[in-house]
C-alpha cells in the first residue's frame, strides 16, 4: 500500500463528509493505493455515524472509536499501530489541512529520502491566542531539540516513512514533539514543506492554554528521556557529585578559617552561627540525594524490559 492517512478527530461530523471525498479525489488522480484511518477520540456528536456511513460505501475507510476522550497523542498512536502504507500521512479533520498537499509530501519521503516531513503553515488563519503561544513553543523546541530547520513542530499535516511510526511511541501531549522523538530514535533526515492553511469552516478550535503548559512539560520529559533514559546516573550522579563537592569544599574552607583564627588567638564565630555553613551542608545533603536518585534510576533502568532495545536499521 502506498499511503495511510491517519486522521484523529473530536466532534467533526460536519467536516467529515467533505474531507473524505477530497482525499479520495487526490488519491485517485495520482493512482495511489491507500487507506484512510479515522480515530474518533470520544466524540459526542454524530462523527462516528458519519464514519460508519463512509465505511459502508468505501473499502478504503478504517476506523477506531475511543470510549472517551484520550487526546490527540493517543489517537495518533493507535492509528500508527494499524497503518499499513509505505508512507503515513497525518492531518486534522477540520478541513484546515489540505489533502492537495499529499502528493508533494509523498514524493519528499519516497523520492528525496526523508524520514519525516513536517508541514509549515506560513500564513495561518488561527486566532492570536493560538498563534503567539505556538511561536514561543516552536522557538523553545528548536533550542532544546537542535532541529533548526522546522518552523512549526505542531503542524498536524506531516508525512512519515513507515519505519518511523512503527518505532516511536507518543502519549500525553507528545504529538507536538514527534520530530524530536523521531530524531532521538535515529531518524534524523527531517524536512519541511510549506503547506496551505485553510480557514476553519465548521466548529471551534480545540486549543487551550493548558495544552501549551502541558506541552512544555512534555518537552522537558522528552529531552531528559532521550538523552539520559538509558543512563540516568550520568545526569543525577554528575549533578549530585558536583553539588556535594561544592558543599564539601566550602565546609573545609570554613573549618580551616576557624582553625586559623583560633591558632592566632583571634575571635571566631561558631560555625553553626554562620549561614554559609548551613548552605554548604544543604549542598552536601542535596548532592547525596541526587546521587542516590541516579543510583535508583540506574537500577530501575537495568531491570526494565526495554533496557536492551535499540533501533536497528539494517542487518546482514
Wavefront OBJ file of the C-alpha trace (Angstrom):
o trace
v 0.000 0.000 0.000
v 1.325 3.429 -0.926
v -0.267 5.711 1.661
v -2.046 5.518 5.006
v -3.823 8.708 6.041
v -4.332 8.871 9.816
v -6.948 11.387 10.947
v -7.609 11.945 14.672
v -10.880 13.731 15.308
v -13.149 15.028 18.032
v -16.629 16.332 17.213
v -16.099 16.875 13.480
v -19.315 15.444 11.985
v -19.804 18.478 9.736
v -16.396 18.338 8.066
v -16.004 14.577 7.516
v -18.457 14.293 4.569
v -16.313 16.847 2.704
v -12.904 15.635 3.861
v -13.010 12.019 2.692
v -14.168 12.706 -0.906
v -11.428 15.328 -1.166
v -8.804 12.791 -0.054
v -10.207 10.113 -2.378
v -10.123 12.505 -5.338
v -6.438 13.280 -4.758
v -5.546 9.608 -4.333
v -7.370 8.503 -7.466
v -5.869 11.322 -9.532
v -2.373 10.147 -8.571
v -3.202 6.415 -8.758
v -2.142 5.742 -5.163
v -3.238 2.661 -3.260
v -4.380 3.973 0.103
v -6.356 3.693 3.308
v -7.905 6.388 5.464
v -7.854 5.659 9.199
v -10.239 7.738 11.297
v -9.618 7.764 15.055
v -12.708 9.070 16.852
v -11.405 10.432 20.147
v -14.650 10.075 22.108
v -16.795 12.446 20.017
v -20.158 13.498 21.460
v -21.726 14.433 18.120
v -22.547 12.226 15.106
v -18.970 11.784 13.929
v -19.000 8.007 14.357
v -22.256 7.611 12.437
v -20.724 9.609 9.583
v -17.625 7.380 9.646
v -19.780 4.236 9.592
v -21.620 5.511 6.533
v -18.341 6.306 4.793
v -17.003 2.830 5.617
v -20.084 1.150 4.143
v -19.560 2.957 0.855
v -15.729 2.927 0.686
v -13.481 -0.072 1.309
v -10.533 2.270 1.987
v -12.020 3.520 5.256
v -10.846 2.066 8.553
v -11.757 3.476 11.948
v -11.313 3.196 15.700
v -13.636 4.757 18.257
v -12.401 5.557 21.756
v -14.863 5.120 24.576
v -13.853 8.532 25.939
v -11.595 11.437 25.010
v -7.927 10.479 25.469
v -6.269 13.213 23.421
v -4.589 13.570 20.056
v -1.426 11.692 21.022
v -3.376 8.566 21.952
v -5.364 8.762 18.714
v -2.218 9.066 16.602
v -0.544 6.183 18.426
v -3.430 3.810 17.689
v -3.502 4.962 14.087
v 0.231 4.374 13.728
v -0.141 0.859 15.110
v -2.557 -0.281 12.404
v -1.253 1.790 9.459
v -0.045 -0.338 6.517
v 1.108 2.226 3.947
v 4.728 2.790 2.966
v 4.115 6.455 3.757
v 1.914 7.530 6.669
v 0.346 10.968 6.454
v -1.418 12.651 9.361
v -3.861 15.513 9.066
v -6.540 17.174 11.143
v -10.206 16.549 10.411
v -11.327 20.191 10.481
v -10.547 20.895 6.781
v -7.763 23.307 7.719
v -5.221 20.835 6.277
v -5.445 20.450 2.509
v -5.339 16.912 1.028
v -3.900 18.500 -2.131
v -0.565 18.553 -0.263
v -0.434 14.732 -0.103
v 1.397 14.101 -3.432
v 4.151 16.583 -2.552
v 4.641 15.078 0.890
v 4.661 11.551 -0.553
v 7.360 12.443 -3.087
v 9.580 14.012 -0.434
v 9.512 10.743 1.516
v 9.835 8.291 -1.378
v 11.984 10.268 -3.843
v 14.011 12.636 -1.659
v 14.685 10.101 1.099
v 13.280 11.989 4.065
v 12.260 10.038 7.161
v 9.763 12.691 8.220
v 8.375 15.804 6.552
v 6.518 18.394 8.609
v 4.162 20.959 7.137
v 4.705 24.670 7.669
v 1.688 26.955 7.548
v 3.422 30.241 6.795
v 0.088 32.053 6.552
v -2.317 30.989 9.288
v -5.968 31.721 9.923
v -5.877 30.933 13.642
v -6.726 33.412 16.433
v -3.870 35.287 18.116
v -4.399 33.330 21.355
v -3.221 30.276 19.424
v -0.509 31.739 17.196
v 1.540 33.555 19.863
v 1.900 30.525 22.206
v 2.694 28.435 19.130
v 5.603 30.718 18.184
v 7.002 30.596 21.713
v 6.637 26.832 21.769
v 8.395 26.384 18.423
v 11.270 28.627 19.499
v 11.806 26.682 22.726
v 11.603 23.353 20.899
v 14.200 24.431 18.339
v 16.650 25.386 21.070
v 16.205 22.224 23.135
v 15.952 19.697 20.289
v 18.628 21.019 17.947
v 16.227 20.717 14.989
v 16.635 24.163 13.452
v 15.072 23.627 10.022
v 11.448 23.344 11.220
v 9.247 26.385 11.703
v 6.161 24.562 13.024
v 6.652 21.397 15.066
v 2.953 21.103 15.868
v 1.535 21.230 12.335
v -0.974 18.382 12.049
v -0.058 17.765 8.408
v 3.002 15.509 8.395
v 4.369 12.600 6.375
v 6.398 9.710 7.763
v 8.270 6.767 6.400
v 6.532 3.635 7.702
v 9.566 2.630 9.786
v 9.318 5.863 11.740
v 5.759 5.409 13.031
v 6.431 1.772 13.894
v 9.412 2.693 16.088
v 8.150 5.679 18.057
v 5.624 5.981 20.862
v 3.518 9.067 21.559
v 1.366 9.694 24.626
v 0.231 12.553 26.832
v 0.656 15.721 24.732
v 3.760 14.449 22.941
v 2.286 14.564 19.436
v 3.743 18.096 19.304
v 7.226 16.642 19.549
v 7.100 13.754 17.090
v 10.025 15.212 15.089
v 12.056 15.349 18.320
v 11.082 11.785 19.275
v 11.964 10.580 15.775
v 15.357 12.267 15.975
v 16.160 10.619 19.312
v 15.250 7.260 17.727
v 17.782 7.818 14.960
v 15.530 9.105 12.167
v 17.490 12.272 11.582
v 16.565 13.178 7.992
v 13.732 15.569 8.810
v 12.408 18.013 6.247
v 9.776 20.689 5.927
v 7.249 21.617 3.258
v 5.323 24.855 3.119
v 1.626 23.966 3.045
v -1.607 25.825 2.599
v -3.658 26.570 5.700
v -7.409 26.671 5.256
v -9.688 28.897 7.320
v -11.844 26.924 9.742
v -15.169 26.155 8.104
v -17.022 24.268 10.840
v -16.905 24.034 14.636
v -14.492 25.719 17.024
v -10.826 25.253 17.833
v -9.925 22.661 20.482
v -6.824 24.607 21.548
v -6.427 25.758 25.156
v -3.623 27.399 27.131
v -3.439 24.318 29.370
v -2.195 22.351 26.364
v 0.662 24.827 25.942
v 1.725 24.363 29.567
v 1.430 20.566 29.380
v 3.288 20.587 26.098
v 6.246 22.439 27.602
v 6.442 19.921 30.451
v 6.359 17.095 27.906
v 9.242 18.759 26.041
v 11.362 18.596 29.200
v 10.416 14.934 29.633
v 11.334 14.054 26.045
v 14.645 15.908 26.300
v 15.610 14.116 29.520
v 14.424 10.642 28.462
v 16.022 10.927 25.036
v 19.382 11.993 26.447
v 19.561 10.117 29.749
v 16.796 7.480 29.560
v 19.255 4.576 29.452
v 21.885 6.203 31.699
v 20.195 8.243 34.460
v 23.303 8.039 36.643
v 25.158 10.246 34.164
v 22.718 13.074 34.880
v 21.839 12.681 38.551
v 25.251 11.322 39.527
v 27.154 14.161 37.869
v 24.880 16.837 39.313
v 24.902 15.215 42.769
v 28.680 14.804 42.825
v 29.163 18.425 41.779
v 26.832 19.767 44.489
v 28.387 17.539 47.163
v 31.888 18.634 46.136
v 30.950 22.341 46.269
v 29.398 21.942 49.730
v 32.345 19.895 50.977
v 34.909 22.434 49.747
v 33.121 25.304 51.484
v 32.824 23.286 54.712
v 36.577 22.622 54.605
v 37.304 26.298 53.959
v 35.101 27.316 56.885
v 36.838 24.780 59.114
v 40.309 25.902 58.062
v 39.324 29.529 58.610
v 38.075 28.718 62.104
v 41.263 26.820 62.995
v 43.428 29.666 61.671
v 41.537 32.182 63.811
v 41.892 30.003 66.927
v 45.603 29.412 66.241
v 46.210 33.163 66.013
v 44.124 33.842 69.151
v 41.515 35.767 67.186
v 37.781 35.907 67.867
v 35.947 33.390 65.719
v 32.215 32.771 65.448
v 30.862 29.279 65.869
v 30.383 27.534 62.537
v 26.751 26.867 63.468
v 26.213 30.629 63.686
v 27.316 31.216 60.119
v 24.703 30.996 57.296
v 27.382 29.773 54.868
v 27.774 26.624 57.000
v 24.123 25.669 56.505
v 24.258 26.498 52.790
v 27.271 24.203 52.413
v 25.584 21.481 54.451
v 22.451 21.753 52.305
v 24.542 21.382 49.144
v 26.109 18.200 50.532
v 22.730 16.735 51.511
v 21.175 17.594 48.132
v 24.215 16.164 46.345
v 23.858 12.912 48.264
v 20.118 12.701 47.452
v 20.717 13.379 43.760
v 23.403 10.700 43.654
v 21.017 8.227 45.296
v 18.299 9.196 42.793
v 20.709 8.417 39.963
v 21.623 5.107 41.555
v 17.961 4.120 41.938
v 17.236 5.269 38.382
v 20.101 3.115 37.143
v 18.726 0.080 38.987
v 15.252 0.643 37.535
v 16.712 1.103 34.051
v 18.709 -2.115 34.279
v 15.648 -4.085 35.381
v 13.396 -2.593 32.665
v 12.155 -4.880 29.896
v 13.260 -2.338 27.272
v 16.807 -1.882 28.592
v 18.373 -3.590 25.561
v 16.034 -2.416 22.822
v 17.848 -0.347 20.232
v 16.927 0.952 16.784
v 18.491 -1.342 14.129
v 18.385 -0.017 10.577
v 19.907 -2.961 8.673
v 21.268 -6.442 9.288
v 23.461 -8.542 7.005
l 1 2 3 4 5 6 7 8 9 10 11 12 13 14 15 16 17 18 19 20 21 22 23 24 25 26 27 28 29 30 31 32 33 34 35 36 37 38 39 40 41 42 43 44 45 46 47 48 49 50 51 52 53 54 55 56 57 58 59 60 61 62 63 64 65 66 67 68 69 70 71 72 73 74 75 76 77 78 79 80 81 82 83 84 85 86 87 88 89 90 91 92 93 94 95 96 97 98 99 100 101 102 103 104 105 106 107 108 109 110 111 112 113 114 115 116 117 118 119 120 121 122 123 124 125 126 127 128 129 130 131 132 133 134 135 136 137 138 139 140 141 142 143 144 145 146 147 148 149 150 151 152 153 154 155 156 157 158 159 160 161 162 163 164 165 166 167 168 169 170 171 172 173 174 175 176 177 178 179 180 181 182 183 184 185 186 187 188 189 190 191 192 193 194 195 196 197 198 199 200 201 202 203 204 205 206 207 208 209 210 211 212 213 214 215 216 217 218 219 220 221 222 223 224 225 226 227 228 229 230 231 232 233 234 235 236 237 238 239 240 241 242 243 244 245 246 247 248 249 250 251 252 253 254 255 256 257 258 259 260 261 262 263 264 265 266 267 268 269 270 271 272 273 274 275 276 277 278 279 280 281 282 283 284 285 286 287 288 289 290 291 292 293 294 295 296 297 298 299 300 301 302 303 304 305 306 307 308 309 310 311 312 313 314 315 316
